[in-house]
Amino acid sequence: MCFTVPLSQNLGLEYLLKNTTDIDWITLILVGCVILVALTKILYPLRFQELLKLPITNKYFFVYGRNDGVIHPFNVFLFIVQIVLASLLLLLIYKWKNPSITSINSFLYLKICIGLTLFICAKIFLEKLIGVIFNISAIVDKYVYQKLSYRNLMSILFMAIVLILVYITPMSSFIFFTIVSIVAILNGIALFSSYKEQRSIILPHFFYFILYLCALEISPYIIIYKVVL
């Protein structure tokens, strides 16, 4: 949808063309995410509150992480929000790094969504496969659950960031490095918390732990960075 804003010809100005197509479909996506997060909070109010406290305390895992698996409605709802907003954020970063692109299309966004979903699911599958091969499924399941919880928390932060980028101020170097810092800090907290609990297993097999860290925790983010930027 496009509209023109007539300006006075006496001022020597031409018609100003403003394209609102991008904002239209992005707004629909953001409204859907807000509704889904609100529904999650209504259905699981206490769980939602504990999730928000994760950077401060890991009480969430002691209360909700013992019997609940990854495939829980609370996790599924927020995982959908995570994929949708992370894909939109990657799309905005891609447009920022490629200023020649005047508009962002929904088809490219859909491809990013599908690619990111397959990427995360494949990573989870490999981690669970490693757990089965080395007979440490319980440890790996707990580890995957903790990482998913922290990333669900990140999705709520992504919502605020995307709202700012779409409606208030465009992407900049400062905002980009702020986003990277937030992701790095929350991932660091998640990994440190998990590894601290399993240090008795990690230390005797430290070499294999480093291999795992490089292969499945560091390289995926490098791949995403190279693909998007």
N, C-alpha and C positions, 0 to 999 in steps of 0.2 A: 504494500500500500504506500503510495507516494502522494504528497500534496505540495503545492507551491505557496509561498508566502509572498504576495506582491509588495514591493518596496517602491517608494516614490521615485519616479523617473527624473524628477527635478534634482534629485541628489546624485543622478548619474549612476544609479545602481540597477543591476539586473535582477530578475526573479531568482529567489533563493530556493533551491530544491532540497527537500529533506526527506530521506528515506527512513521509514519507520518499520520496514519489514522485519529486520533483525530483532528489534525490541519486542515486536508482537509475539513471535514464537518463543523467545527467551522468557518473556513475562509469563506465558502459559506454563512453561517448565518450572519456573520459580514458584508460581502459585501452587502447582501440584506438589512440589517439595515441601512447602510450608504446611500444606494440608496434611501430608503424610507424617511430618514431624509432630504436628499438633495432635494427630490421631494417636501416634505412638506414646506421646506424653500423657494423653487422657487414659489410654488403656493400661499403661504401666507407669504411673506417676512416681512411685518410690524408686523403681529401677532407673528411671530417667534421671532423677536427682542424683543418685549414686554415680551414674555414668559421668555426669558433669564434674564430679569431684575426683575423677581418676588422676589428674596430674598432682593432686595433693595426697590422696590416700588410695590404697588398693583394696579397700573394704568391699568394693563392688565384686571382686573376684571371689572373696570368701563367702559372700551372701548368695550370689547368682551364678558363679562359675563352677560350682561343684557338680551339680546335677543337670544343668542346662547345656545343651550342645550348641554348635554353630547354627544349626537349622532350627532356630526359635523365632517366632513371629517378631519379637522385638529386634533381633539381629537382622532378620530379613528386611523389615521395613527400612531400617537405617542403612542397610547395605545398598538398597535401591537408591536412597537419597545420596549415598556416598558415590556411587557410580555416575549418577546423573549430574551431580554438581562437580565432581572431579573432571568429568569429560568436558563440561562447559568451561571450567577453569582452564583446561588444556587448550581448548579452542580459542579462548580470549588471549592466552599467552602466544599461541601460534599467530594470531592476527597482529599482535603487538610486535612480534619479531619479523613480521612480513608486512610492513606498512603499505606496500603496493596493493594489498587486498583491501578493497573498499567496503566490502560487506562479507558477512560470514553466513554460509548456507546451512540449512538444517540437515542436508544429506551428509555433509562432511562431519557434522556433529554426531549423526547416527553411526557413522563408521567408527568414530572415536569411541563411542559408547560400547559398541560391539567388541572392538579390539581390546578395550580396557577390561571388559567383563571376562573375555576369554583369557586374557593375560593373568588376571587375578585368580580365576578358577584353576588354570593350569598350574600356577604356582602353589596353590593350596593342595592340589592333587599330588604334585611332586613331594611336598613336605609330608603328606600323609603316607605316600608310598615309601619314603625313607623310614618313617616310623614303623611300618609293617616289616620292611626288610631287616631292620636292626632290632626289632622286637621292643620298640619304645613308643608304641602307639599312644599310650595314656599321656606320656610326656609331650608328645608332638601335638595331640589334640588340645591339651591345655595351652600350649604355646600359641597355636593357631587362634584359639578363642581369645586370648589376651591381645594379640595383634589386631584381630578384627574389632575388638571393643575400642581400642585406641583409635582406630581408623574411622569407626562410626562416630566417635567424638569429633574427629577432624572434620567430618562431613558437616556437622553443625557449624563449625567455624567457617568452612568453605561457603556456607550459605550467606553469612554476613559479608564475606569478602566479595563474592560474586555480585551481591546487591550493590555494594559500593562501586564496583567496576562498571556495572551496567548503567546505573542511574546517577552516580555522583561524580566520580572521577575516573578517567581511563587508566589503563595499566601503565606503570612507570617502573624504572629500575628499583626504586625504593620499595614499592609494593611487591614486585617480583621477589626480591631478596627477603622481604618480610614473610612471604608465603613459604619460601624455601626454608627459612629459619624455623617457622612454626612446624612444618612437616618434619624437619630434622630433629627438633627438640622432642616432639611427641613420640616419634619413632624411637629415638634414643632412650626415652623413659620406658617405653614398652619393652625394648630389647634388654635394657639393664635390669628391669624388674624380673623378667623371665629368666635371664641368665644367672642372676643372683640366687634364685631359688634352686637352680639346677647346677650350681658350681661344682658340687661333688661328682657329677657325671662329666661335666665339661673339662675340668682340669686334667684328668688322666688322658683325655683324648683331645688335647688342645689343638693339635695340628689339623685334625679332621674338622674341628669346630671352625677354625679359620677358613678352611676350604669352603665349608657350608656358608659362612658369613659372606665371603666374597662372591660365591656363585648364586646364592638365592636371596641375599639381603641387600647387597650393594649394586651388583651388576644390573638387576632389573630397573633400578632408578636411572642408571646411566643410559640404558637402552631407551627408556621413555624420553629422557632429555634429548638424546640424539635424534630420535624420531620426530619429536615435536619441534625442536629448535634447529 
